[in-house]
């Protein structure tokens, strides 16, 4: 399913959502400028600023000293805490391709404005960032030995989706449903977002079983699961913004 737009109303301007889309886009254009010079520089950039679970594991469990069997993959004998944990934040604003960026920003555009409207600008950015951190924590937990860098805003955006799932379950989402042909359908938000969560969970479980621990590359499905659950939890903890008109029908 590919969501295109929703019908949930809002009463405020989602400045933070606009800002996040702009920052992610500018960051990706910067990535492209690096890639235009050298693919080696581009890969080094993503390795430096993307989350590498093995680096975090080394700092947490081995005081930063890299085991000999990981030295070749990590390219060093020692990992500093900054090198391990700073990418948890920088990776949220990096993407691997145009399609990766477009789908993430489209999803943020659809669901972010209503969550920002509900929470207010400051609590919304907190939810976004905390969900992103939780997403990378879950991804790392299931991929402790992986030296593959992970980038993308999808973990943080999954947190926004989790919040929207609880706030506006009956809102309608115009969705492309590929079933032999491309069908355009208005579906309840709980169906669209529930399908996303269940699909990511099952895919993550299947991947973990198949590789005996989940140390695989590709899509960081456990990050999506962790971010979604974090968003659901945070929307229950954060209060609604003051003086906001609440649309109870959604």
C-alpha positions as a Python dict, from the first residue, in 0.01 Angstrom:
ca = {
    (1, 'X'): (0, 0, 0),
    (2, 'X'): (121, 349, -89),
    (3, 'X'): (-57, 635, 94),
    (4, 'X'): (-110, 956, -104),
    (5, 'X'): (-311, 1187, 124),
    (6, 'X'): (-551, 1188, 417),
    (7, 'X'): (-867, 1376, 507),
    (8, 'X'): (-797, 1453, 876),
    (9, 'X'): (-834, 1830, 930),
    (10, 'X'): (-583, 2049, 1111),
    (11, 'X'): (-605, 2403, 1246),
    (12, 'X'): (-239, 2508, 1264),
    (13, 'X'): (48, 2536, 1016),
    (14, 'X'): (290, 2240, 1046),
    (15, 'X'): (611, 2442, 1045),
    (16, 'X'): (820, 2162, 1198),
    (17, 'X'): (702, 1911, 937),
    (18, 'X'): (795, 2155, 661),
    (19, 'X'): (1131, 2213, 827),
    (20, 'X'): (1205, 1839, 855),
    (21, 'X'): (1119, 1783, 489),
    (22, 'X'): (1345, 2072, 389),
    (23, 'X'): (1637, 1954, 604),
    (24, 'X'): (1613, 1597, 474),
    (25, 'X'): (1602, 1720, 115),
    (26, 'X'): (1899, 1954, 157),
    (27, 'X'): (2097, 1679, 330),
    (28, 'X'): (2028, 1442, 41),
    (29, 'X'): (2138, 1701, -214),
    (30, 'X'): (2460, 1734, -15),
    (31, 'X'): (2500, 1357, -30),
    (32, 'X'): (2460, 1371, -408),
    (33, 'X'): (2732, 1636, -433),
    (34, 'X'): (2968, 1404, -247),
    (35, 'X'): (2867, 1107, -462),
    (36, 'X'): (2929, 1305, -780),
    (37, 'X'): (3294, 1340, -684),
    (38, 'X'): (3367, 982, -584),
    (39, 'X'): (3162, 676, -496),
    (40, 'X'): (3430, 589, -241),
    (41, 'X'): (3380, 925, -68),
    (42, 'X'): (3005, 875, -75),
    (43, 'X'): (3030, 530, 86),
    (44, 'X'): (3274, 665, 345),
    (45, 'X'): (3028, 945, 426),
    (46, 'X'): (2741, 702, 480),
    (47, 'X'): (2963, 473, 687),
    (48, 'X'): (3069, 764, 907),
    (49, 'X'): (2727, 919, 961),
    (50, 'X'): (2506, 610, 931),
    (51, 'X'): (2432, 384, 1226),
    (52, 'X'): (2657, 77, 1237),
    (53, 'X'): (2522, -161, 1504),
    (54, 'X'): (2857, -334, 1551),
    (55, 'X'): (3019, -1, 1646),
    (56, 'X'): (2758, 55, 1917),
    (57, 'X'): (2796, -300, 2044),
    (58, 'X'): (3174, -263, 2063),
    (59, 'X'): (3146, 57, 2270),
    (60, 'X'): (2880, -84, 2500),
    (61, 'X'): (3025, -429, 2560),
    (62, 'X'): (3397, -406, 2482),
    (63, 'X'): (3495, -53, 2591),
    (64, 'X'): (3546, 50, 2229),
    (65, 'X'): (3808, -210, 2142),
    (66, 'X'): (3715, -388, 1820),
    (67, 'X'): (3749, -769, 1820),
    (68, 'X'): (3994, -895, 1561),
    (69, 'X'): (3720, -1064, 1359),
    (70, 'X'): (3551, -723, 1308),
    (71, 'X'): (3861, -510, 1245),
    (72, 'X'): (3847, -558, 868),
    (73, 'X'): (3475, -475, 847),
    (74, 'X'): (3492, -171, 1074),
    (75, 'X'): (3830, -54, 946),
    (76, 'X'): (3972, 29, 1286),
    (77, 'X'): (4086, -124, 1613),
    (78, 'X'): (3910, 128, 1837),
    (79, 'X'): (3569, 300, 1826),
    (80, 'X'): (3501, 618, 2023),
    (81, 'X'): (3159, 675, 2184),
    (82, 'X'): (3103, 976, 1957),
    (83, 'X'): (3171, 770, 1645),
    (84, 'X'): (2926, 507, 1767),
    (85, 'X'): (2637, 721, 1894),
    (86, 'X'): (2643, 1049, 1699),
    (87, 'X'): (2516, 868, 1385),
    (88, 'X'): (2198, 776, 1576),
    (89, 'X'): (2098, 1138, 1514),
    (90, 'X'): (2275, 1217, 1186),
    (91, 'X'): (2138, 904, 1017),
    (92, 'X'): (1781, 1036, 1061),
    (93, 'X'): (1849, 1301, 798),
    (94, 'X'): (2030, 1089, 538),
    (95, 'X'): (1888, 871, 260),
    (96, 'X'): (2025, 615, 19),
    (97, 'X'): (1836, 713, -297),
    (98, 'X'): (1580, 951, -445),
    (99, 'X'): (1302, 693, -399),
    (100, 'X'): (1403, 641, -36),
    (101, 'X'): (1378, 1017, 23),
    (102, 'X'): (1054, 1069, -172),
    (103, 'X'): (859, 790, -3),
    (104, 'X'): (976, 897, 343),
    (105, 'X'): (895, 1264, 287),
    (106, 'X'): (556, 1182, 133),
    (107, 'X'): (467, 977, 440),
    (108, 'X'): (583, 1255, 671),
    (109, 'X'): (381, 1508, 470),
    (110, 'X'): (63, 1299, 499),
    (111, 'X'): (73, 1206, 866),
    (112, 'X'): (306, 1459, 1027),
    (113, 'X'): (90, 1769, 1004),
    (114, 'X'): (-195, 1623, 1208),
    (115, 'X'): (33, 1487, 1480),
    (116, 'X'): (209, 1825, 1499),
    (117, 'X'): (-132, 1994, 1516),
    (118, 'X'): (-225, 1773, 1812),
    (119, 'X'): (101, 1801, 2006),
    (120, 'X'): (232, 2144, 1919),
    (121, 'X'): (565, 2214, 1751),
    (122, 'X'): (804, 2141, 2039),
    (123, 'X'): (651, 1815, 2162),
    (124, 'X'): (617, 1702, 1801),
    (125, 'X'): (990, 1737, 1731),
    (126, 'X'): (1058, 1555, 2058),
    (127, 'X'): (834, 1268, 1948),
    (128, 'X'): (1010, 1260, 1611),
    (129, 'X'): (1362, 1250, 1755),
    (130, 'X'): (1286, 1010, 2041),
    (131, 'X'): (1110, 775, 1801),
    (132, 'X'): (1415, 787, 1575),
    (133, 'X'): (1645, 699, 1864),
    (134, 'X'): (1415, 416, 1973),
    (135, 'X'): (1404, 287, 1616),
    (136, 'X'): (1782, 268, 1593),
    (137, 'X'): (1801, 108, 1938),
    (138, 'X'): (1568, -174, 1830),
    (139, 'X'): (1751, -209, 1496),
    (140, 'X'): (2082, -238, 1680),
    (141, 'X'): (1943, -491, 1927),
    (142, 'X'): (1848, -725, 1643),
    (143, 'X'): (2168, -667, 1443),
    (144, 'X'): (2446, -642, 1701),
    (145, 'X'): (2718, -786, 1476),
    (146, 'X'): (2621, -597, 1161),
    (147, 'X'): (2881, -363, 1009),
    (148, 'X'): (2632, -238, 748),
    (149, 'X'): (2553, 135, 792),
    (150, 'X'): (2185, 227, 820),
    (151, 'X'): (2046, 565, 713),
    (152, 'X'): (1701, 711, 672),
    (153, 'X'): (1426, 900, 849),
    (154, 'X'): (1185, 607, 832),
    (155, 'X'): (1231, 506, 1197),
    (156, 'X'): (1140, 854, 1319),
    (157, 'X'): (858, 877, 1066),
    (158, 'X'): (730, 539, 1182),
    (159, 'X'): (693, 704, 1524),
    (160, 'X'): (474, 971, 1366),
    (161, 'X'): (271, 695, 1201),
    (162, 'X'): (228, 517, 1535),
    (163, 'X'): (101, 837, 1693),
    (164, 'X'): (-139, 900, 1404),
    (165, 'X'): (-263, 540, 1431),
    (166, 'X'): (-392, 612, 1783),
    (167, 'X'): (-506, 970, 1724),
    (168, 'X'): (-696, 934, 1396),
    (169, 'X'): (-780, 566, 1339),
    (170, 'X'): (-1100, 651, 1149),
    (171, 'X'): (-948, 915, 922),
    (172, 'X'): (-953, 816, 555),
    (173, 'X'): (-630, 774, 359),
    (174, 'X'): (-621, 773, -21),
    (175, 'X'): (-405, 471, -95),
    (176, 'X'): (-263, 294, -399),
    (177, 'X'): (-335, -77, -358),
    (178, 'X'): (-139, -287, -610),
    (179, 'X'): (-347, -599, -679),
    (180, 'X'): (-302, -703, -1044),
    (181, 'X'): (-372, -337, -1126),
    (182, 'X'): (-316, -11, -938),
    (183, 'X'): (-631, 60, -738),
    (184, 'X'): (-692, 398, -575),
    (185, 'X'): (-894, 347, -257),
    (186, 'X'): (-991, 554, 46),
    (187, 'X'): (-912, 331, 344),
    (188, 'X'): (-936, 387, 720),
    (189, 'X'): (-605, 495, 869),
    (190, 'X'): (-604, 202, 1108),
    (191, 'X'): (-607, -35, 809),
    (192, 'X'): (-323, 141, 623),
    (193, 'X'): (-102, 190, 925),
    (194, 'X'): (-191, -143, 1082),
    (195, 'X'): (-99, -316, 757),
    (196, 'X'): (236, -135, 761),
    (197, 'X'): (316, -234, 1120),
    (198, 'X'): (211, -597, 1091),
    (199, 'X'): (397, -633, 761),
    (200, 'X'): (716, -489, 907),
    (201, 'X'): (691, -706, 1217),
    (202, 'X'): (638, -1027, 1020),
    (203, 'X'): (917, -939, 776),
    (204, 'X'): (1153, -866, 1063),
    (205, 'X'): (1063, -1191, 1239),
    (206, 'X'): (1114, -1391, 920),
    (207, 'X'): (1448, -1224, 852),
    (208, 'X'): (1568, -1281, 1208),
    (209, 'X'): (1483, -1650, 1189),
    (210, 'X'): (1640, -1697, 847),
    (211, 'X'): (1973, -1538, 939),
    (212, 'X'): (1985, -1662, 1300),
    (213, 'X'): (1987, -1327, 1473),
    (214, 'X'): (1891, -1077, 1210),
    (215, 'X'): (2243, -958, 1114),
    (216, 'X'): (2142, -874, 763),
    (217, 'X'): (2149, -570, 539),
    (218, 'X'): (1863, -426, 341),
    (219, 'X'): (1557, -250, 483),
    (220, 'X'): (1579, -187, 858),
    (221, 'X'): (1239, -335, 938),
    (222, 'X'): (1303, -359, 1311),
    (223, 'X'): (1373, 15, 1312),
    (224, 'X'): (1025, 67, 1168),
    (225, 'X'): (872, -156, 1435),
    (226, 'X'): (1061, 17, 1716),
    (227, 'X'): (978, 364, 1590),
    (228, 'X'): (609, 283, 1547),
    (229, 'X'): (579, 146, 1901),
    (230, 'X'): (770, 443, 2042),
    (231, 'X'): (530, 684, 1870),
    (232, 'X'): (231, 500, 2014),
    (233, 'X'): (379, 516, 2363),
    (234, 'X'): (482, 881, 2341),
    (235, 'X'): (146, 1005, 2214),
    (236, 'X'): (-6, 861, 2532),
    (237, 'X'): (254, 1032, 2750),
    (238, 'X'): (255, 1375, 2585),
    (239, 'X'): (-38, 1607, 2660),
    (240, 'X'): (-244, 1768, 2385),
    (241, 'X'): (-142, 2124, 2300),
    (242, 'X'): (-327, 2400, 2483),
    (243, 'X'): (-622, 2581, 2321),
    (244, 'X'): (-648, 2335, 2036),
    (245, 'X'): (-981, 2249, 1876),
    (246, 'X'): (-1006, 1870, 1887),
    (247, 'X'): (-1181, 1686, 1606),
    (248, 'X'): (-1348, 1401, 1790),
    (249, 'X'): (-1486, 1229, 1483),
    (250, 'X'): (-1145, 1093, 1387),
}
